[in-house]
Amino acid sequence: MNALEVKNLRKSFGGLEVISDLNLVVPFGQRRAVIGPNGAGKTTFFNLITGWTPPTSGDVWIEGQRAVGRPEKIARSGLSRSFQRNMFLEDLTVLENLRIACQASHPCRRVFWRSTSAFGEVLERARMSAERMNLADCLETKAKHLSYGQRRQLEVAIALCAEPKILLMDEPAAGTSPSERERLINLINELPKDLTILLVEHDMDVVFAICEVITVLSYGKVLATGTREQIQQDPVVIEAYLGCGHARG
């Protein structure tokens, strides 16, 4: 049994096939990148895995259980996602954003007559998520006052609030400065090693710093899968996507 298995996944929009018979196996604890040029189908692939978009055919299995269905059902199976665009509430504090995210996956969300301050477990989980992404000193800061790098950290922290077993990250370093990117890489690499990570990212330095296995998509199909060294030396991948700048001499 693996953390995530994608079997013969297809998605068509009218006559356009965006994902074509895609197969992917991600073992427990692996850090896998999915890369490819614009239009390769990466975002659609994530939307299919998380249930945001129904597949035309094929299956997604999470820990041996078929997981094609509603997003909330898939989230309860242990999968969480961070987004390329910030999805938090800018006028709320860091702690309030994280508390809402934690409460959404906690049984107390169904108890409407209790004050949120009574949910000690929810608040503790929120603080833990903040600490993991180096936001413990910003808990009372409104999200709109965070630096851009801190906003990206908050986006990942929100995904961690569900205590996922599998974390999907959609370009977590997009738009960050070199120093912010380095800090984010270090924080992601410090996450528990049993957390399975599937990463979509255009920045190859980020991919190579985080992921041990890389899958390359091209027009909705798997072009290649391998280690960093294998992908860097693959002439088909170099021609289709990486270019000579990332090839090893």
N, C-alpha and C positions, 0 to 999 in steps of 0.2 A: 504494500500500500504506500502511496506517495501523498505528499501534501496537496498537490494539484495535478490533475490530468485533464487534458483537452483532447477530445477524440473526434476527428473528422468534422471539425467545426466549419460551418459555412454561413456567410451572411451576404444576401443580395438586396440591393435597393433598386427595384424595377429590374432593368436588364443589366445593371452594373453589379458584378460580384466583387465585393470588397475584401472578404475573407474566403479563402478557397481551400477546403479540405485540410485545415490546419490541425496538426497534432503536436502536443507539447506535454512533457512529463517533468515535473519539478519535485525532487525529493525533499523530505523534511529538512529544514535548516539551510537549504541552498539559497544563495544570493544570485539571482538570474536577471540579466538585462535583456530587454527586447528593444532592438534598434532597427533603424531603417530610414530611408528618405521620406520626406513629406508625401503623404498619399499611400504609404506602405500598408496602412490598416492598423496601426498601433493603438490609436484611441478607440477605434471600433472594437478591437480585440479586448481591451480593458472593459468596455461597456458590455460586451457579451459575457465576460467572466463574472462581472458584478450584478448581472441581471437587468441593467439599465436598458439594454437592447435585446430583444429575443432573437435567437439564432434562426436562420432558415432551416438548418439541419445540424446534427451533431450534438455532442454532450460535453458538459463540464462536470468534473467529479472533484469534490473536496474531501480529503481524508476518506476516500472510498465510498462516499455518498454522492449520488447524483444531485447536482445543484443548479439545475435550470429552473428558474422561477422568479419570484419577486425579490427585489433588492434587500428588503428587510429580512427575508428568510435566509438569504445567502449570508448576510452580515451575522446572523445568529449562528451560522455554521463555523464562524471563526475567521472570516475574511473581512479586511477593512481596506480603505483606499484614501489616499491623499490626492489632491487635485492640482493641476497646473495653475489654475486660477484660484486665488484665495476665496474660500467659501465661508469664512467666519463672519461674525457680526461686529462691525468696526466700532460701534458705539458702546459695546460692552467690554469689560475688562478681560484680561487673559484668563483669570480664574473663572469668570462667568461663562466665557465661551467653552472652557474645558468642562465645567460643571454640567452645562447643558448636554455636551457630547457624551459625558459619562452617564448622565441620567437617562439618555435615550436608550442605552443598552442595559439598564439596571431595572430590576423588578419594581423599584419604588416609583418608577414613572407612572404607574397605574394608580398610585395612591394620591388623590388630589387634595385631601383635607389636611395634609401635614405640611409644615413650613419646610422649604428646601434646606434651611439651616440645620434641620434635624437629621439630614441624611449624611451622617459622618463618613460612611463608607464611600459614598459618591465623591465627597470633597477630598477624601484621602487619595482616591484614584486620580482625581483631577490634579492634585498637587504632585503626585508621582509622575504623571505624564509630563507636567511642566518641567520637573527636575530632569527627566531623561533628555529633554531637548533644550536644556540650559535656559529655562525661562522662570526659574524659581524666584528670581529677584524682580520679576515683572508682573507678578500676579495681580496687582492692583492697578496696573497700567492699562488704559483703554487700548484696544487693538489698533486703532487708527494712529496712535502715537508711537507704535513700534517702528524700528528701522525695517527696511525691506528684508534684510536677512532674518530678522526675528520673526517677521510675518511668515516666511517660509518655514521656520522652525515651528511656529504655532500650527501651521497647516498639518505638519507631520504629527505633532503632539495630539491634535484632535483625532487623527486616525488611530493613534495608540490608545485613546480612551476606551475603546471597545475591547481592549486586551486581546488583540487578534493573534491567531496562530500564523496567518498569512497576511502580509502587508503589501499592497500594490501602491507604488508611488509613481505618479505621472509628472515627470520633469520637476523634481523637488528643488533643483538648483537653478531653475530658469530665472534669468534676470539678476542673479546675485553677482556681487563683486568677487574678485579672486579671494579676498580674505573671508568673506561670508561663505563662499563655496567651500573653502578648506574647513571652516568650522562645522558646516553642515555635514560634510563627508565624515569628519571625526565623530560627530554625534551619532550618525547612522551606523558607523562601524562599531560603536560602543553598545548598540542595542543587543539584547540577549541573543546568543548564538543559535538558540533553538527557534528563533523567529524566522520564518521563511519570507524572503523578500523578492518581489518581482518588480523590476524597475524599468520604466520607459524614460529615456534621457537622450538628448541630442549631443550633450557635452561628453565626448569620449574620455576625457580625463576623469570625469566623475564616474563613468561606467567602469573604467579600468581600476579605479581606486576602491570601488565597492564590491563589484561582482566577480565571481569566480568562473561563471559560465555565461556565454553571450549567445543569443539567438537573433539572427538577422532576418527581417521580413522584407519582401519585395513584392509589391502588388498583391498583398494578402496571402502570400505563400512563404513557407520557410525556405530561405535561400541557403542558410548554413547555421550550424550550432557547434560551439566548441569553446575551448579555453581562450583566454586573452591572446596567448601566443598563437594558437591555431587560427583565430579570426584575423589577427594582424598579418598573417602570412598567406591567407587564402586569396588567390588571385581573382576569383570571381567576386568576393566581397570588396576587395580593393577597387576593382573596376566599377562595381555597382554603387558603392557607398563611401567607403573610408577615404579613398584617394591616397596618393603616395605619401602624404604627410604623416599618416599613422602606420604605414607599412614598416616592417623591420628590415633593416639592411643586412 
